[in-house]
Amino acid sequence: MHNIVVLEAVAATIDTTRQETCTVHAVGDGTFIVDGLKMDRKKMMASKLPSGI
């Protein structure tokens, strides 16, 4: 069984006043990768995830 979620970006912003830059990638299970550092936010995101994930 596979679960696929397809999202459409509707807006993006850039704060040109910030000097630091980083890349954030949402893995989709409450885990994020920020410039190669894995951040587990599953507990924080639990209420926003579909059941079974």
N, C-alpha and C positions, 0 to 999 in steps of 0.2 A: 504494500500500500504506500502511495506517495501523497504527500500534501504539498500543493503548490499554491503560493499566494503571489498574485501579480498586482503591483501597485502602480499608480500613475502619479508622478510628481506634479503638483499643481503650483508650487511656488518655491523659490530659492532666493536667499539673500547672501550678500557678502558684506562684512564689516571691514571696510578698507582702513579703518583707524587702528585695528589690532595688528601688532607686529608679529605675534606668534602665528604659526599655521600648523594645522594638524588635519589628518584624514580620519573620519569616523565612518565605520562600516557596520551596519546593523545586520547581524547574522540571522535574526528572525526568531530566535527562541529565548529572547531576553539577554542575549550575549552580544556585546559590541566589541569591535576591534578598533582601537585608537592608536594610530601610528605603530602598529605591531603589538601593542599591549592589549591582552584580552581582559575585558571587564565583564564580570558576571553580574547582571542586573535582573536575573530571573525572579527573585523574590519581589523586587520593586515593580517589575512589569507583569507579574502574575495575573493581576486583575484585568489586564488589557489583552492577554493571550487567549485564543480559542481553547476550549477544553480539549484535553488529550495531548497537548504539547508540553 
